[in-house]
């Protein structure tokens, strides 16, 4: 009886490892192939879109705050790909605030001087990116996560996706111990 229970526990552990490995492989595949996939470019209402994206991530209530300017025009992009960009940026922010006693992530969207673009920023009060890593974060397969996981494909895939939509993405600021802000400029959809 005990022997079969131990055997069952071992099988369940193996299945969990297999599931985690398969999930990692699918994530790597999507980061490599996803940006090259021909997307369906449509008009996206940012406030609703970003609220749904954030809600779908299952983060603790109150950690992610939003600040969206009134009357934002829709932006153009493939919803699936744009969602991947913001999931990646918010997930990175969440990992950066992991040890913070009062983790905060702010996702904001506003108009800029150029009427053809909307600026979205993802800011966290986390650990920041060390100065010596700043010039490497956009390089494929480079990760700041060390042994905590990560494929190093997230930001390079984000850059590729945003560039394909006619937008721009950049690290706006990062200060160790203070936090990080990423900025994404998305092109306004034209009728």
Secondary structure, DSSP 4 states (H G I P E B T S, - for coil): -HHHHHHHHHHHHHHHHHHHHHHHHHHHHHHHHGGGSPP-EEEE-HHHHHHHHHHHTTPPTTTEEEEE-TTPPPEEEEHHHHHHHHHHHHHHHHHHTTT-TT--EEEEEEE-SSTTEEEEEEEE-S----GGGGGGTTSTT--S-GGG---S-HHHHHHHHHHHTT-EEEEEEEETTTEEEEEEEEEBP--
